[in-house]
Amino acid sequence: MAAVVRASYASGAGPALSNAETGAKYNREETLAGATTPIAVPLATGTAFSWPKVFRLEVTTIDAATSISNFRHRISAATGTGLKLWFKDDAAVYTQVAAVAAADSGTNDSTPATYTAAPTADAVYDAASYSAGTTGGKGDYIRYALGVSNLYVGGAGSAIALPSLVFTYDEV
C-alpha cells in the first residue's frame, strides 16, 4: 500500500496545515481563499504583491514501509502578461507570514527580494528522504507569492486564471 500525500497550506503560529488541493486565492491576508483584501492592479507603472502562501507536503495516510523524497515543484504553465508567481524555499522550519511578499514596487514585473521566478519545469526544492510511517508535514515549506503589475489587462475580479502549482515526489 502506498502512503497518501497531499499539498497543504500552512498558516498561523503553529502552523496549522489544511488541504490546499482545492486551490489558493492570492490576496493580502493570511488565508487560503479569502477575498476581503484583494491585490489592486497598479494604476501607474509598478507591481503590487500578495501575502505569501506557504505550502508543505503532508502525509495523511501512513505506510511504514515507504519513504518519500526529492520534493519537486513547478507551475503548470507560464503566467499571463502582468502576472508573476514567485517562490522561495523556507527549509523545514516554519516562519509565519507577517506581511506582503514585498513593498509595492515602482517597476513593472519586479521581483521581491529573496524570491525566484516560479519554474515551469520540475525543480527539486528538498532532496532529502522522509518516512511515510507517520502522518503530518514532511520536508521543507515552500512559499509562493503573486505579483500584479500595471501591464495586467485582464480586468478585476476573483476569477483571474493562474497556472496550477504542481508538487511531485519520489516514493520508495
N, C-alpha and C positions, 0 to 999 in steps of 0.2 A: 504494500500500500504506500502511496506517495503522500507526503505532507501537503497540506493546503496552506498556501501563502497568498496574502493579499497586499495591495498597496494601501497604506493607512496614512491618514493626516494626523500630525502631532500638534497639539495646542495646549495652552495653559502652562502652569508652572511645573506640572508633574513629569512628563506630559501625559495627557490623555490621548490614546490612539483611537481613531474612528475610521470606519470604512470610507476610503476615498474613491472607490471604483465607480461611483455614480457621477463623478465629476466635481471639479472645483470651479468656483466663480471668483475671478481675480477682482479685488476691490481694495479698500483702505481700512480693513478691520481684520481682527484675528478670528475669522470664521471660515468654514469650508465653502459655504454657499450663500453668505449674507449679501444683502442688496441695499443696505441703508447708507453705505458710503462708497459710491461708485468712483471710478477714476475719470476725471474730466479730461477731455481732449484739449490740449493747449490751444488757445486762440491765436498765438503767435509762435514763431519758431521755438521749439522746446520739446521736452519729454517729461511726462508725469509717470511716476512709478507706483506700483501696487504695494500692498503689505505682502511680504513673502509668505508663501505656503510651504510648510515643512512636511516632508513625506518620509516614511520608513517602511521597509518590508516587514510584515508581521506574520508569524506562523499562527494559524488559527486551529488547525487540526494536526496533531503530532504524529510523527513516525520516527521512533527512536533509532532506527537503523539508517536514517537518511541525514545527509548533510547538504547544505545549500552554500553556494559560493559564487564568486565572480559576478557580483551585482552590477547590472548594466542599466543605462537609461538612454532615452532619446525622445525627440518629439516626432510624431508620425508624418509631418510634412513641414515645409517652410511656413513661417507666419506671413500674413498679408502685409501690404505696404503700411508702414507706420506703426506696426505692432512687432514687438520683440520679446521673446522669452529668454530669461537669463537664469543661470543656476549657480550654486556653489555647494561643495561637499562640506557638511558640518561635522564630519567624523562621527564617532559613536557617542559623543557627549552632546546632549540636547541643550540648546540655549533658546529660551522662549523669545519669540519675536516681540519687539517693543516699538517698532515704527516702520514706516515705509522703507523699501529697499535702499533708497537714496533720496536726498532732497531733489525736488523738481529741477530739471536742467534747462538751460537756455539754448541747448543744442539738440537738433532732431536725432533720434535713434542713439542717444548717448548710452554708455554702459555704466551701470552702478559699480562703484569701487568694490573690489574683491569678487565680482561675479564674472562669469564667462557665458558667451552665447550658447544657448541650448543646442546640442548636436542633433542632426537628422539621421545619423548612423549610430549604431550601438557604441557606447563608450563606457568602459569599466569605471565605476566610482568606488568600489570596495572589492578587492580581490581575495579577501580572507574567507575562511570556511567556518560555518556555524552549524551546530547541531540543530536538527529539526525535532529533537526529542522533548522539547518544552515549548509551550506557547509563548507568545509575546514578540516584541520587536527584536529584530536581528540586524546587526551591522550598522553602517553609517546612516545618519539622517542626511537628506538632500533637500536643499531649499531652492524653490523656484519663485521668480518674480516676473511680472509683466511690465513692460514699458510701452506707453502710448504716446506717439509723437504727433506733432502738428501735421505730419504727412498723411495721417489716417483719414480716409474719406468715407468710411463705411457707415457713418451715422451713429447716433447714440442708441442706447438700449442694452438690455442684459442678454441679448441673444447673439452677441458677437461670436462668430465661429473661430475657435482656436484649434490648432492641432492637438491631438491626444498626447498625453505623456505615456510612454511605454517603458515598463520595467521588466527586465528578464534576469534570469539567474541560471546557474547550473545546479542540478540535483543529482547526487550520487549516494 
